[in-house]
Structures are given as C-alpha cells and as structure tokens.
C-alpha cells in the first residue's frame, strides 16, 4: 500500500512587477502552511517524501511542511502549471522505497488530478490537503491500482 497526499500551495501575495512563478506567500500563507503540517503530524500521518513545484509560493509551502516533519524536499518542474499527466509521470517514477509522498502544486491542475482519482470531489483551497490510499507496492502500477479517498483538510476547518 502507498499513500499519496496532494497539497495546494498556501495563500500567496501579488506584489507588483513580480512574475507569477516568483510570487511569495503572504502572512496568512505563512501561518496556514505550518498549521496544516502540524495537523497532519498530530494525526500521526507519515510522509516519506516531499516534492514541490519550484514556483516560490509552492516551494515556501513545502519548506514550512518539511520543517515541521524535519525532512528534506525535492522540486520537480512538472508540478508548475500541471496537467493530470504531469502528476502521473512523476508518480510512476517514484522510488518504491517511498511509501507515502506529498506533492505540492497549483490549481486548477492539482484539484483536477485529485478529482480524477476517486468519486470524491474536492476543490483544494490554498493550504488544502487531500490524501489517498493507493493499492500497489510499485508506483509504476499507479494507473491501474485501486485508489481510496482517505481525508481532506482545509485550514478553514481547524483552529490554530
């Protein structure tokens, strides 16, 4: 069994003359990302690997999660402005020693991908987390593996 977590980047700022790729988190985003990471940690969620879009807001979100979990993270350019096939290609190539992975990305791609996995419909808000159990031992079998919705968390549903 494998576990896939999909995390939409936290709330970002819109500074003047800053390209979309370089937009940082705003104050609320810097609060909500570690809040959501602590929620997962408090619920004993195990995450073996963190992989993020290299866009600044996603990378900062992942950094805050990785600090809470005290784990290194990697970046993957395909998670910026992603299509469903970008997520699948990345997942197919994961090392099988990774039993649980958190992917940090952007809407609309991350919500579209989440909605392609099960009948459970989610629209990931900023800092939202959705998780699935994947019935496989090898990530290369992801496409044909049975997928089960586990949970969906939004920062609006949890106090500090």
C-alpha positions in Angstrom: 0.0 0.0 0.0 1.1 3.5 -0.8 -0.2 6.9 0.3 -0.5 10.0 -1.9 -1.0 13.4 -0.4 -1.8 16.4 -2.6 -1.2 19.8 -1.1 -2.1 23.1 -2.8 0.3 25.9 -2.0 -0.7 28.3 0.7 -2.1 31.8 0.2 0.3 33.9 -1.9 1.0 37.6 -2.3 0.5 39.5 -5.5 3.4 42.0 -5.5 3.6 44.5 -8.3 6.1 43.7 -11.1 6.7 40.1 -9.8 6.2 37.2 -12.3 3.7 34.5 -11.3 6.5 32.0 -10.8 8.2 34.2 -8.2 5.1 35.1 -6.1 5.8 34.5 -2.4 3.5 33.5 0.4 1.6 36.2 2.2 1.2 36.4 6.0 -1.8 34.1 6.1 0.0 31.6 3.9 3.0 31.6 6.3 0.5 30.9 9.1 -1.6 28.2 7.4 1.2 26.0 5.9 2.8 25.1 9.3 -0.7 24.8 10.9 -1.7 22.2 8.3 1.7 20.4 8.6 1.2 20.2 12.4 -2.3 19.0 12.0 -1.0 16.1 9.9 1.8 15.4 12.3 -0.6 15.4 15.3 -2.7 12.9 13.4 0.4 10.7 13.0 0.5 11.0 9.3 3.7 9.5 7.9 5.3 11.2 4.9 8.4 9.7 3.4 9.0 12.3 0.7 8.1 15.9 -0.2 8.1 17.0 -3.8 7.2 20.5 -4.8 6.7 22.8 -7.8 9.7 25.1 -8.0 7.4 28.2 -8.0 8.2 30.3 -5.0 4.8 30.0 -3.2 4.7 26.2 -3.6 8.3 25.9 -2.5 7.8 28.1 0.5 4.7 26.0 1.5 6.7 22.8 1.1 9.6 24.2 3.1 7.3 25.0 6.0 5.8 21.5 5.9 9.3 19.9 5.7 10.4 21.9 8.7 7.6 20.5 10.8 8.3 17.0 9.6 12.1 17.5 9.6 12.5 16.1 6.2 14.3 17.2 3.0 12.3 18.0 -0.1 12.8 17.9 -3.8 11.5 20.1 -6.6 10.0 19.0 -9.9 9.3 21.5 -12.7 6.3 19.4 -14.0 4.3 20.4 -10.9 4.1 24.1 -12.0 1.0 24.6 -14.2 0.5 20.9 -14.2 -1.8 18.6 -16.1 -3.0 15.3 -14.8 -0.4 13.5 -16.9 2.4 15.5 -15.1 1.3 14.1 -11.8 1.1 10.6 -13.2 4.5 10.7 -14.8 6.1 11.9 -11.6 4.3 9.2 -9.6 5.3 6.4 -12.0 8.9 7.3 -11.5 8.9 7.4 -7.7 11.3 5.0 -5.9 9.3 2.1 -4.4 11.0 2.6 -1.0 8.8 5.7 -0.7 5.5 4.5 0.9 4.0 8.0 1.3 4.6 11.1 -0.8 3.3 14.7 -0.5 3.1 16.6 -3.8 2.8 20.4 -3.6 1.3 22.1 -6.6 -1.2 24.6 -8.0 -4.8 24.8 -9.1 -6.5 24.0 -11.4 -4.2 21.1 -12.1 -4.0 19.7 -8.5 -7.7 19.7 -8.0 -8.4 18.2 -11.4 -5.9 15.5 -10.7 -7.4 14.8 -7.3 -10.9 14.6 -8.8 -9.6 12.0 -11.4 -8.6 9.6 -8.7 -11.9 8.7 -7.0 -15.6 9.7 -6.9 -14.9 12.0 -4.0 -14.9 15.6 -5.4 -12.6 18.2 -3.9 -11.6 21.7 -4.8 -8.4 22.2 -3.0 -8.3 25.7 -1.3 -4.9 27.2 -0.6 -3.2 25.1 2.1 -5.7 22.3 1.4 -4.6 18.7 1.8 -6.2 15.6 0.3 -4.9 12.0 0.7 -5.5 8.7 -1.0 -4.5 5.1 -0.3 -3.1 3.5 -3.4 -3.4 -0.3 -3.5 0.0 -1.1 -5.0 3.5 -1.9 -4.0 5.1 -0.3 -7.0 4.4 3.3 -8.0 4.7 2.2 -11.6 1.4 0.4 -11.1 -0.4 3.6 -10.0 -2.6 4.0 -13.1 -4.3 0.6 -12.6 -4.2 0.5 -8.8 -7.3 0.9 -6.8 -7.5 4.3 -5.1 -9.3 5.1 -1.9 -10.1 8.6 -0.6 -8.7 9.0 3.0 -9.3 12.6 4.0 -9.5 16.2 3.0 -8.4 19.0 5.3 -8.8 22.8 4.8 -7.2 25.4 7.1 -10.7 27.0 7.5 -11.8 23.8 9.4 -9.1 23.9 12.0 -8.3 26.4 14.8 -4.7 27.4 15.4 
